[in-house]
């Protein structure tokens, strides 16, 4: 089953957008926002310019702004939740964000 649900908060002047989908793959791209990729079901291959990582159910990738990346599902039933956070919005600015010390991270429960 194909899923695609999207809430684009920026259209409502909110600093966040959320998308749940079963996209086959994305082209390499970059975002000006902080992006969280959370695997809801099965697995995806997450690609950065320095390698590929398999993300399984309950794994999360935190992608720093302007990092070139792509995702591709491993099986047809895979579902992912993607959250974009406008890190320049005053509600989300803190000392770490002001210092631009972002790092992309892969987090899993193993």
Secondary structure, DSSP 8 states (H G I E B T S, - for coil): ---EEEEEGGGGT-SEEEEEE--SB--SB--SSEEEEEEEESEEEEEETTEEEEEETT-EEEE-TT--EEEEESSTT-EEEEEEE-TTSTTT--HHHHTT----EEE---
